[in-house]
């Protein structure tokens, strides 16, 4: 079994009233997609408020890198700053797979979420902790969340299957949640990377996006820039929209070479 290790510097959480990104064209109907891969890979489900649909699956592959994540020193997700609040205020490759939580030497998992500042905030949870071992019931609120971003932005993290359904011994990791602000604010669920932290002090980032959901009028079209979650660059991130007109959650589900293997197909 291979495991791609990526060293990264400890990131200091920085408080801000918004995330970086860009507003995109208004979404009119939810869409779904499957696998995209990069220095991680990506597949996804994209959704926008009002209706549901599906898009054809795509697959691109890349090889994980070893060493510190690339850092451009500037956010490249959008043309300008994006704010969460308005400005006026089974593996088909034949490779063995392993449930994420059973990976040898895995100690914790970090979700690098961006809400303003100069870098994302790493929210780190132990492998067998209560956060990853259960999917929180709806609704997510200020009393029911694993990660809290800007005002009205709450996320749940957990082990899952390829479609983002909770599975304790799943091969994937999912972050899903709500964001209750639309345009002119930028979209929510701004994920830079998910990192597997091992006891030898190395980190492995995701190698493909297994599935995802975008919603609302401030998601970056057509896919929320979800490939930024697997580019090994903590200065780029996704922008998945808002849940103002939907009962569904925003969602990103990532696969890892050590766990789910290379992207399907």
N, C-alpha and C positions, 0 to 999 in steps of 0.2 A: 504493500500500500504506500502510495506517495502522499506526502503532506507538504504543501507549499507554505513556507514560513516567511513572514514579513515583519521586520523589526520596525517599530514606530515609536516616536517620542511620546512621553507622557503629555497629554493635552490638559491644559488648565481650563475648567469650565468658565465661560465668560457670559455674563448676563446681558441681555439686550431685549428690546421689545419687538424684534422681528428677525426673519430669516433672510438669507441672500438667495436670489434667483431671479426669475422674471415672470411677469404675467404672460399668458399666452392667449391664443384665440379662444373664445368662449366655446365650451364643450356643449353639445346639444343632446347627445345620447351616449350611454355607456357602451364601451367596446371591450372585447377581451382579446388577449394574445398569449403566446407561449414563450419559447426559450430564446434568450439572447446571451451571448457569452463574450467575455473580453479577457483582460488579465484576471477577470472573473467572467462569467457568462450570464445571459439574461433571457428569461422567458416571462411572459406576463399576461395579466388580464387588465385591460384598461377600461374604466367605467366613468361615465359622466351622468349628471342627474337626469332623471326622467324615464329613460328607457334602457333596455339591455340589448347587447348585441355581441358578436364575436368577430375578431379579426384573424387573419391567417397567421399561423405560427411561423416564426423565423428562428434561425439558429446560426450563431456565429461563434467561433471558438478562438481562444487565445491561451497562451500558457502563463500560469502564475509566475510571479517574479519573486526573487529573494533579495531582501535588503530593505532599506527604509522606503516608505511610500513616497512617490513623487510629490513634490509640493511646488506649485507655481508661484506661491506667495499671494495669489489673488484668486478670487472666486470666478470660475469660468462658466458657471451654470447659466447665467443670463447676461443681458446687455447692461444691466444696472442692478442696484440693490433691490431686493424684494423684501417686503415687510409682512409679517403675520398680522399686524394691525394697520389700519389705515394711517396714511401719513399725517392726517389731521389729528389725531390724538396719538417505481423500481427502475434502477439504472439499466439502460439498454446497451451499454458499451461492453458488457461482459466483465467489467471490473468489479471486484468485491466491494460491497458497500457496508457501512457501519453507522448505526444510529449516532447522531451528533453527541449525545450525552455520554456515550460509551467509548469515545475516542481515547486511546491511551494517552495519559498525561494532560488531558484537557482540564483546566482549572476553572476558567470563567469565560464569559462571553461579553463583549462590549458592543453596544449599539451607538454609533457616532452620529448624533442628531444635531442639526444646525438650527439654532435660533439666534441669528445675529452674531455679533462678535467677529473675531479674526480667525476663528477655527470652530469646529463642531465640539460638542460636549460628549465625552464618552460615558455612557451609562453602563456600568459593569455589574453583571449578576453571576453568582456562583452556579456551577453546572447543575447541582441538585437543589437550587434555591426555589422558593415558592413562585417567583416571577415566571420562570421559564417552564415550570412543571404544570401549569394550568392556563387555560384560556379564560380570561375574565368575562363574566356575564355582562350583557348590555343592560343599561347604558353605561358607557364610560363617563365618569364625572370627576370632580376634584376630590372625591373620596373613594374613587375606584379606578386606579390607573397604575401602570408600571413606570411610565415616563410622561412628564408634563413639560410641554414646550411653552408656547406663548399662551395668552389668555384664550380659553376655550379649545385648547389643543392637548389631547390626552391619547396615550398609546399603550398598547398591550403587546407583550413579547412572549413567544412560546415556541416549543418544538412542534414541527408540523409535517404534513405530507406535501407533495409537490404543488397542490392546489391551495395551500394555506389553511387546511383544516387541522385542528389540534391533533397531535399524535405524539405521545410521550416518547416513544422510541422512533420518532421520525428522522428522516435523513436531511431535513431542511430546517431553516429558522425563519420565522415570520414576525414582522412587526405590522400591526394593524391599528387603526384608530380613527379619531374624529378631529375635525378642525372646523370651527363655527364662524369663519369669516370669509367673505367672498371678495370680489373686486371692489375697490381698487387695490386691496391688499394682495400680496402674492400668495400662492398656494402653500398648503401645509405638507406634512410628512416629508421633511427635508433630511433624508438619510445619506450620509457620506459613505459609510462602509459598515459592515458587521465583521468583527474580528474574533477569532477563536484564540484564546490566550492559553498557552501551554506552560507546563512546569519548568521547561528549560528557558523560559522568558522569551520565547518566540511567539509570533502571531500569524495566523493564516486568515486572509480575507476571502470573501466569497468568490467563486469562479463563474457562476452564472445566476441570472435571475430566472427562477423557475416559473413564477407567475406574479401578477400584480394587478391592482385596481386603481384607476384614477377617476375622480369625480369632480363635478363643479365647474364654474366659469373661470377659475384661476389656476387650473392645472396646465402645465406646459404640454402642448400637443406635439406629436400624437401619443407620446408614451411617458410623459412626466419626467423626461430625462433620466429614466430609471437606470440606464447603463452607467451612470455616474457612481452607482453603488458598488460597482465591481471593477473600477479602473485603478484601484490601489492609490488613489489620490484623495486625501482627506480635505482638500480645498474645493472639491466638486460634490454636488449632491443632487438628489431627486427633488421634484416639485410636483406633488401628486394631487393638489387641489383642495376642495372643501366638501363637507357633508351636509351643507345647509338644506338641500332638497332631496336627501337620500337617507334611508335607514341603514344602508350598507356602510361598511367601514372602508377607508382608504387602506391599501395593503401592499406590502412588498414581501416576497418569499424568495430567499436565496439558497442556492446549493453550494457545496464546498467540495473540493477535490478529495479531501480526506474522508468525507462522509458519503456523499451521493455520487462522487466520481465525475467524469467529464460530462458536458451537456448531452442530453439525449439526442440521438440522431447524428 
